[in-house]
Amino acid sequence: MKKALEVPVAESGSLIETRGIDFVPESERWARPRDLFWMWAGALFNVEYVVYGALAMSFGLSFAQAVGIILIGNLSFFLLGLTSLQGPDAGTTTFTINRAAFGPNGSKLLSFFNWLTQVGFETEGLALIVLAAIALFHQGGIDAGTGLKIVFILVAALIQLVLPLFGHGAILRTMRILSVPFLILFALMAGLSLGKLNVHSVAHGASWQVMFAVLAVIISASGLGWTENGNDFSRYLPRSASKSKTVIWVFLGTAIPSILLMTLGAAIFTFVPSATNPISGLPQAFPAWFLTPYLLVAILQLFAINSLDLYSSGVTLQALGLKLTRLQAVVLDTAICAALTAYATFSNSFNTLLGDFILFIIVWVAPWTAIYLVDWLLRRRRYDAGALHEDRGGLYWSNNGVHWPAIVAQLLGMLASLSAINTTIFVGPLSKVSGGADFSVFTGIIVAAGVYWLLAHKSVRLQEATKA
């Protein structure tokens, strides 16, 4: 077995991974569970998570309330650990495995939802990179006009292309290397700001309803928001890899940096209320000399976390059924993100679009995660790897390629999420009745899991009996 830090040579002999969603043979399963720790830590030691902590405080929470919500919300990274366990068995990506639960055709709708989600995150990251570049040039006395902004967008898109183009092994190795300077930056930020902490900046704190609303945001921004990526990166683990170690390493590699950075963001908000803006607000917490290194490292961090989204969106396009190689899918996604980033950079409605995007994530990901995990448990945590790649008539074909129990459970779960959600765009009836509390994550998971088990446990067992 290769050492954990080696970048595997692709079957073509190059360092670029040419494999897409096709099955990874055991002979090429070179990774170990602890490699996932470094990959996720390298991605999540990111300025975005500082902003999420400040965002929690912006709802009117006291510092103590915010810390409590951050700790509870980040337990959702256990869901990411659980949704990283199917890849080693199936040897393929998340939305190829998803064909077992939804059927090859039924899964296409969820693949499309996931592709939109990944592209949305990529666009958000690239837009922040461009804004950081504009701020850097402004530091040097250069104000970026329309032409220079377009150049920034194109250059950022081309740089963003590199890691996802090289693929899985390069991403894991790079994230491990970057985790060290990112940790050093976090320590510097903490050292420069925590002495100004004002824990009494919010005297009375927020109501329990507001706390539930913030909890929904934190859960979605942490573990729940990454569940659809997990197996894209765990599929290079051998079948024999310890499931408990996989869950633990993934949880530690994500929850630790997320909790630390969100707590730092909450602390900074107590003396810099504009800290929810990572480019023009958050830097006010630091001395002037730190602004340039902060912006430079922030850009590097945003490129790092975007690499995971861009890699996943590429393989999701393949799972959607488009006849593209993984490399072609990555290039196509990069072009789309560049166009959307241009729109976001020059649009005054970007904040509204971002709000709509967050609503979309909560509504579909919570029920999907529940269905995905319940289906895995009903199948006794095993898949027929070959059948996942069969287009017609295979084990998971069900009714014309659609497993209707999953579709019904997904729709009812989404309705349950909508009924209990509280955003500036839409407030569900259950949220209104409760005085504004947001239970959307929990209602979506509970309803979808219960409905899917009731409707699918017999059909799934029949499928499994056929396999046996």
C-alpha positions as CSV (number, residue, x, y, z in Angstrom):
1,M,0.0,0.0,0.0
2,K,1.3,3.5,-0.8
3,K,2.1,6.0,1.9
4,A,-0.8,8.2,2.8
5,L,0.8,11.4,1.5
6,E,1.7,10.1,-2.0
7,V,-0.3,11.4,-4.9
8,P,-1.3,8.3,-6.8
9,V,-0.3,8.1,-10.4
10,A,-3.4,7.9,-12.6
11,E,-3.9,4.9,-14.9
12,S,-2.7,7.1,-17.8
13,G,0.7,7.4,-16.1
14,S,0.2,11.1,-15.3
15,L,-0.4,12.8,-12.0
16,I,-3.8,14.0,-13.2
17,E,-6.7,11.8,-12.0
18,T,-8.7,10.7,-15.0
19,R,-11.1,8.5,-13.1
20,G,-14.6,10.0,-12.7
21,I,-17.4,8.1,-11.1
22,D,-16.3,4.7,-12.2
23,F,-15.4,2.0,-9.7
24,V,-12.1,2.3,-7.8
25,P,-10.5,-1.2,-7.7
26,E,-9.0,-2.3,-4.4
27,S,-5.5,-2.2,-5.8
28,E,-5.8,1.6,-6.1
29,R,-7.4,2.2,-2.6
30,W,-4.3,4.0,-1.3
31,A,-5.8,6.3,1.4
32,R,-6.2,5.8,5.1
33,P,-8.9,7.2,7.5
34,R,-6.5,9.8,9.0
35,D,-5.8,11.3,5.6
36,L,-9.4,12.5,5.6
37,F,-8.6,14.4,8.9
38,W,-5.9,16.5,7.1
39,M,-7.9,17.1,4.0
40,W,-11.0,18.4,5.9
41,A,-8.9,20.4,8.4
42,G,-7.0,22.0,5.5
43,A,-10.3,23.1,3.9
44,L,-12.1,24.2,7.0
45,F,-9.4,26.3,8.6
46,N,-11.0,29.0,6.5
47,V,-12.1,32.6,7.0
48,E,-15.7,31.6,6.0
49,Y,-16.1,29.9,9.3
50,V,-15.0,33.0,11.3
51,V,-17.7,34.8,9.4
52,Y,-20.3,32.1,10.4
53,G,-19.5,32.7,14.1
54,A,-19.9,36.4,13.6
55,L,-23.2,35.8,11.8
56,A,-24.5,33.8,14.8
57,M,-23.9,36.8,17.0
58,S,-25.6,39.2,14.5
59,F,-29.0,37.5,15.5
60,G,-28.7,39.1,18.9
61,L,-27.3,36.2,20.8
62,S,-25.1,36.7,23.9
63,F,-21.5,35.4,23.6
64,A,-22.3,32.5,25.9
65,Q,-25.4,31.6,23.8
66,A,-23.4,31.8,20.6
67,V,-20.7,29.4,21.9
68,G,-23.4,27.0,23.1
69,I,-25.1,27.0,19.7
70,I,-21.7,26.6,17.9
71,L,-20.8,23.6,20.0
72,I,-24.2,21.9,19.5
73,G,-24.5,22.8,15.8
74,N,-21.0,21.4,15.0
75,L,-22.1,17.9,16.3
76,S,-23.7,17.7,12.9
77,F,-20.2,16.9,11.5
78,F,-21.0,13.3,12.7
79,L,-23.4,13.2,9.8
80,L,-20.5,13.9,7.4
81,G,-18.6,11.1,9.1
82,L,-21.5,8.7,8.5
83,T,-21.9,9.8,4.9
84,S,-18.3,9.0,4.3
85,L,-18.7,5.3,5.1
86,Q,-20.4,4.2,1.8
87,G,-17.6,5.2,-0.5
88,P,-15.1,2.5,0.7
89,D,-17.7,-0.2,0.1
90,A,-19.2,1.0,-3.2
91,G,-15.9,2.4,-4.6
92,T,-17.6,5.4,-6.2
93,T,-19.0,8.9,-5.5
94,T,-21.9,10.0,-3.5
95,F,-24.5,10.6,-6.2
96,T,-23.6,7.3,-8.0
97,I,-24.3,5.5,-4.7
98,N,-27.5,7.6,-4.4
99,R,-28.9,5.5,-7.3
100,A,-29.5,2.7,-4.9
101,A,-32.0,4.7,-2.9
102,F,-33.6,6.8,-5.7
103,G,-33.1,4.6,-8.7
104,P,-30.8,5.6,-11.6
105,N,-33.4,8.0,-13.1
106,G,-34.8,9.2,-9.8
107,S,-31.4,10.1,-8.6
108,K,-30.8,12.5,-11.4
109,L,-33.1,15.1,-9.7
110,L,-31.1,14.9,-6.5
111,S,-27.8,15.0,-8.5
112,F,-29.0,18.2,-10.1
113,F,-29.9,19.7,-6.7
114,N,-26.4,18.8,-5.5
115,W,-24.8,20.3,-8.6
116,L,-26.6,23.6,-8.0
117,T,-25.5,23.5,-4.3
118,Q,-21.8,22.9,-5.2
119,V,-21.8,25.6,-7.9
120,G,-23.5,28.0,-5.5
121,F,-20.7,27.5,-2.9
122,E,-18.0,27.8,-5.6
123,T,-19.6,31.1,-6.9
124,E,-19.7,32.5,-3.3
125,G,-16.0,31.6,-2.8
126,L,-14.9,33.0,-6.1
127,A,-16.8,36.2,-5.5
128,L,-15.1,36.6,-2.1
129,I,-11.7,36.0,-3.8
130,V,-12.4,38.7,-6.3
131,L,-13.5,41.1,-3.6
132,A,-10.3,40.3,-1.6
133,A,-8.2,41.0,-4.7
134,I,-9.9,44.3,-5.2
135,A,-9.2,45.2,-1.6
136,L,-5.5,44.2,-2.0
137,F,-5.1,46.5,-5.0
138,H,-6.9,49.2,-3.1
139,Q,-4.2,48.9,-0.4
140,G,-1.7,49.5,-3.1
141,G,-3.5,52.7,-4.3
142,I,-5.1,51.1,-7.3
143,D,-8.9,51.2,-7.6
144,A,-10.3,48.3,-9.7
145,G,-12.5,49.4,-12.6
146,T,-14.7,47.1,-14.7
147,G,-11.8,45.8,-16.8
148,L,-9.6,44.9,-13.9
149,K,-12.5,43.2,-12.1
150,I,-13.0,41.0,-15.2
151,V,-9.3,40.1,-15.2
152,F,-9.5,39.2,-11.5
153,I,-12.5,36.9,-12.2
154,L,-10.8,35.1,-15.2
155,V,-7.5,34.7,-13.3
156,A,-9.3,33.4,-10.2
157,A,-11.3,30.9,-12.2
158,L,-8.1,29.6,-13.9
159,I,-6.2,29.2,-10.6
160,Q,-9.3,27.6,-9.1
161,L,-9.2,25.0,-11.9
162,V,-5.8,23.6,-10.9
163,L,-6.4,21.3,-7.9
164,P,-9.7,19.8,-9.0
165,L,-8.1,19.2,-12.4
166,F,-5.3,17.2,-10.8
167,G,-7.8,15.3,-8.7
168,H,-8.3,13.4,-5.5
169,G,-4.7,12.7,-4.5
170,A,-3.5,16.2,-5.2
171,I,-6.3,17.7,-3.1
172,L,-5.6,15.5,-0.1
173,R,-1.9,16.2,-0.2
174,T,-2.3,20.0,-0.7
175,M,-4.8,20.3,2.1
176,R,-2.5,18.6,4.5
177,I,0.3,21.0,3.6
178,L,-2.0,24.1,3.9
179,S,-3.5,23.1,7.2
180,V,-0.2,24.2,9.0
181,P,-0.1,27.9,7.7
182,F,-3.9,28.1,8.1
183,L,-3.5,27.1,11.7
184,I,-0.8,29.7,12.2
185,L,-3.0,32.4,10.7
186,F,-5.8,31.4,13.1
187,A,-3.4,31.6,16.1
188,L,-2.3,35.1,14.9
189,M,-5.9,36.3,14.4
190,A,-6.8,35.0,17.9
191,G,-3.8,36.6,19.5
192,L,-4.5,40.0,17.8
193,S,-8.2,40.1,18.7
194,L,-9.2,38.1,21.8
195,G,-7.8,40.8,24.1
196,K,-10.6,43.1,22.9
197,L,-13.3,40.5,23.7
198,N,-16.4,42.1,25.3
199,V,-18.6,39.3,26.5
200,H,-21.1,41.8,27.8
201,S,-21.7,43.4,24.4
202,V,-25.1,41.8,24.3
203,A,-26.7,42.2,27.7
204,H,-29.7,39.9,27.7
205,G,-29.2,37.6,24.7
206,A,-31.9,36.2,22.4
207,S,-35.0,34.2,22.9
208,W,-35.1,30.4,22.5
209,Q,-36.9,30.9,19.1
210,V,-34.0,32.9,17.8
211,M,-31.5,30.4,19.1
212,F,-33.2,27.6,17.2
213,A,-33.0,29.8,14.0
214,V,-29.3,30.3,14.5
215,L,-28.9,26.6,15.2
216,A,-30.4,25.8,11.8
217,V,-27.9,28.1,10.1
218,I,-24.9,26.7,12.0
219,I,-26.0,23.1,11.3
220,S,-26.4,23.9,7.6
221,A,-23.1,25.7,7.4
222,S,-21.3,22.9,9.2
223,G,-21.9,19.1,9.0
224,L,-25.2,19.0,7.1
225,G,-23.9,21.2,4.4
226,W,-21.0,18.8,3.6
227,T,-22.8,15.4,3.7
228,E,-23.2,15.3,0.0
229,N,-19.4,15.5,-0.5
230,G,-18.3,12.9,1.9
231,N,-18.0,9.8,-0.2
232,D,-16.4,11.7,-3.1
233,F,-13.2,11.7,-1.0
234,S,-13.5,8.5,1.1
235,R,-13.9,6.2,-2.0
236,Y,-10.1,5.7,-2.1
237,L,-10.2,4.0,1.3
238,P,-10.1,0.2,1.2
239,R,-13.2,-1.8,2.2
240,S,-11.3,-3.0,5.2
241,A,-10.8,0.6,6.5
242,S,-12.2,0.9,10.1
243,K,-15.6,2.6,10.0
244,S,-15.2,4.0,13.5
245,K,-11.8,5.5,12.7
246,T,-13.3,7.0,9.5
247,V,-16.1,8.7,11.3
248,I,-13.8,9.9,14.1
249,W,-11.1,11.3,11.8
250,V,-13.6,13.1,9.7
251,F,-15.4,14.5,12.7
252,L,-12.2,15.7,14.3
253,G,-10.9,17.2,11.1
254,T,-14.0,19.2,10.6
255,A,-15.5,20.0,14.0
256,I,-12.3,21.2,15.6
257,P,-11.4,23.9,13.1
258,S,-15.1,24.9,12.7
259,I,-15.7,25.3,16.4
260,L,-12.4,27.2,16.9
261,L,-13.0,29.6,14.0
262,M,-16.7,30.1,14.7
263,T,-16.0,30.9,18.3
264,L,-13.3,33.4,17.2
265,G,-15.8,35.0,14.9
266,A,-18.3,35.3,17.7
267,A,-15.7,36.9,19.9
268,I,-14.6,39.4,17.2
269,F,-18.2,40.4,16.7
270,T,-18.4,41.6,20.3
271,F,-16.2,44.5,19.4
272,V,-16.5,44.6,15.5
273,P,-20.2,44.2,14.6
274,S,-19.3,44.4,10.9
275,A,-17.2,41.1,11.2
276,T,-19.9,39.3,9.1
277,N,-18.2,40.8,6.1
278,P,-14.8,39.0,5.6
279,I,-13.3,41.6,3.3
280,S,-14.3,45.1,4.6
281,G,-15.6,44.3,8.1
282,L,-13.6,41.5,9.8
283,P,-10.1,43.0,9.1
284,Q,-11.1,46.0,11.3
285,A,-10.4,43.7,14.3
286,F,-6.7,43.6,13.4
287,P,-3.9,46.2,13.1
288,A,-3.3,47.9,9.7
289,W,-0.1,45.9,9.1
290,F,-2.0,42.6,9.2
291,L,-4.5,43.5,6.5
292,T,-2.4,42.5,3.5
293,P,-1.2,39.1,4.9
294,Y,-4.8,38.5,6.0
295,L,-6.2,39.1,2.6
296,L,-3.5,37.0,0.9
297,V,-4.1,34.0,3.2
298,A,-7.9,34.5,3.0
299,I,-7.6,34.2,-0.8
300,L,-5.6,31.0,-0.5
301,Q,-8.1,29.6,2.0
302,L,-11.0,30.3,-0.3
303,F,-9.3,28.6,-3.2
304,A,-8.7,25.6,-0.9
305,I,-12.3,25.1,0.2
306,N,-13.6,25.8,-3.3
307,S,-11.4,22.9,-4.6
308,L,-13.6,20.4,-2.7
309,D,-16.8,21.9,-4.1
310,L,-15.5,22.0,-7.7
311,Y,-14.2,18.4,-7.5
312,S,-17.6,17.2,-6.2
313,S,-19.6,19.2,-8.7
314,G,-17.6,17.7,-11.5
315,V,-18.3,14.1,-10.5
316,T,-21.9,15.1,-9.8
317,L,-22.3,16.2,-13.4
318,Q,-21.2,12.7,-14.5
319,A,-23.7,11.1,-12.0
320,L,-26.3,13.3,-13.6
321,G,-25.8,11.4,-16.8
322,L,-23.8,13.9,-18.9
323,K,-21.3,12.1,-21.2
324,L,-18.3,14.1,-20.0
325,T,-15.0,13.0,-18.6
326,R,-14.2,14.3,-15.1
327,L,-11.7,16.7,-16.5
328,Q,-14.3,18.1,-19.0
329,A,-16.8,18.4,-16.2
330,V,-14.4,20.4,-14.1
331,V,-13.6,22.8,-16.9
332,L,-17.4,23.2,-17.6
333,D,-18.1,24.0,-14.0
334,T,-15.3,26.4,-13.8
335,A,-16.7,28.3,-16.8
336,I,-20.2,28.4,-15.3
337,C,-18.8,29.6,-11.9
338,A,-16.8,32.4,-13.6
339,A,-19.9,33.6,-15.4
340,L,-22.0,33.5,-12.1
341,T,-19.1,35.2,-10.2
342,A,-19.2,38.0,-12.8
343,Y,-22.9,38.4,-12.2
344,A,-22.4,38.4,-8.4
345,T,-19.6,40.9,-8.5
346,F,-21.5,43.4,-10.6
347,S,-25.0,42.7,-9.2
348,N,-26.7,44.7,-6.3
349,S,-29.0,41.7,-5.6
350,F,-26.2,39.3,-4.6
351,N,-27.3,39.2,-0.9
352,T,-30.8,38.3,-1.9
353,L,-29.6,35.6,-4.2
354,L,-27.4,34.3,-1.3
355,G,-30.4,34.2,1.0
356,D,-32.4,32.2,-1.5
357,F,-29.4,29.8,-1.9
358,I,-29.2,29.1,1.8
359,L,-33.0,28.4,2.0
360,F,-32.5,25.9,-0.9
361,I,-29.8,24.0,0.9
362,I,-31.7,23.5,4.1
363,V,-34.8,22.4,2.3
364,W,-33.3,19.6,0.2
365,V,-30.2,18.4,2.0
366,A,-31.8,17.5,5.4
367,P,-34.3,15.1,4.0
368,W,-31.9,13.7,1.4
369,T,-29.3,12.9,4.1
370,A,-31.9,11.0,6.1
371,I,-33.0,9.0,3.1
372,Y,-29.4,8.2,2.1
373,L,-28.5,6.9,5.5
374,V,-31.7,5.0,6.1
375,D,-31.3,3.3,2.8
376,W,-27.7,2.3,3.6
377,L,-28.8,0.8,6.9
378,L,-31.7,-1.1,5.2
379,R,-29.2,-2.6,2.8
380,R,-27.1,-3.7,5.8
381,R,-24.4,-1.2,4.8
382,R,-23.5,-3.0,1.6
383,Y,-23.9,-2.2,-2.1
384,D,-23.6,-4.1,-5.3
385,A,-20.9,-1.9,-6.9
386,G,-21.5,-3.1,-10.4
387,A,-25.2,-2.5,-10.3
388,L,-24.7,1.1,-9.3
389,H,-23.3,1.7,-12.8
390,E,-26.0,-0.2,-14.8
391,D,-28.3,2.1,-16.7
392,R,-31.2,-0.3,-17.3
393,G,-32.6,-3.4,-15.7
394,G,-30.1,-3.7,-12.9
395,L,-30.6,-4.4,-9.2
396,Y,-31.5,-0.8,-8.4
397,W,-33.6,-0.2,-11.5
398,S,-36.9,-0.4,-9.6
399,N,-39.8,1.1,-11.5
400,N,-38.5,2.5,-14.8
401,G,-35.3,3.6,-13.0
402,V,-37.2,5.4,-10.2
403,H,-37.5,4.1,-6.6
404,W,-40.7,6.0,-5.7
405,P,-40.5,5.6,-1.9
406,A,-37.4,7.7,-1.9
407,I,-39.0,10.4,-4.2
408,V,-42.1,10.5,-1.9
409,A,-40.0,10.7,1.2
410,Q,-37.8,13.5,-0.3
411,L,-40.8,15.6,-1.3
412,L,-42.6,15.1,2.1
413,G,-39.3,15.8,3.9
414,M,-38.8,19.0,1.9
415,L,-42.4,20.1,2.7
416,A,-41.7,19.4,6.4
417,S,-38.6,21.5,6.2
418,L,-40.4,24.4,4.6
419,S,-43.2,24.2,7.1
420,A,-40.8,24.9,10.0
421,I,-38.3,27.2,8.4
422,N,-37.7,30.9,9.3
423,T,-35.8,33.1,6.9
424,T,-36.2,36.7,5.6
425,I,-37.6,35.1,2.4
426,F,-40.1,32.7,3.8
427,V,-41.5,31.7,7.2
428,G,-43.3,28.3,7.5
429,P,-46.5,27.8,9.4
430,L,-45.0,25.8,12.1
431,S,-42.3,28.5,12.6
432,K,-45.1,31.1,12.9
433,V,-47.0,29.1,15.4
434,S,-43.9,28.6,17.6
435,G,-43.1,32.3,17.6
436,G,-40.4,32.2,14.9
437,A,-38.4,29.1,15.9
438,D,-36.7,27.2,13.1
439,F,-37.0,23.5,13.2
440,S,-36.5,22.9,9.5
441,V,-33.4,20.7,9.8
442,F,-35.1,18.4,12.3
443,T,-38.5,18.2,10.7
444,G,-36.9,17.5,7.3
445,I,-34.7,14.7,8.7
446,I,-37.4,13.1,10.9
447,V,-40.2,13.1,8.3
448,A,-38.0,11.9,5.4
449,A,-36.4,9.1,7.5
450,G,-39.7,7.9,8.9
451,V,-41.5,8.0,5.5
452,Y,-38.7,6.3,3.7
453,W,-38.4,3.5,6.2
454,L,-42.2,2.9,6.2
455,L,-42.4,2.9,2.3
456,A,-39.1,1.3,1.4
457,H,-38.1,-1.3,4.0
458,K,-40.0,-4.1,2.1
459,S,-38.8,-3.2,-1.4
460,V,-35.2,-2.7,-0.3
461,R,-35.2,-6.1,1.4
462,L,-36.6,-7.7,-1.8
463,Q,-33.8,-6.1,-3.7
464,E,-31.2,-7.4,-1.3
465,A,-32.8,-10.9,-1.3
466,T,-32.4,-10.8,-5.1
467,K,-28.7,-9.9,-4.8
468,A,-28.2,-12.7,-2.4
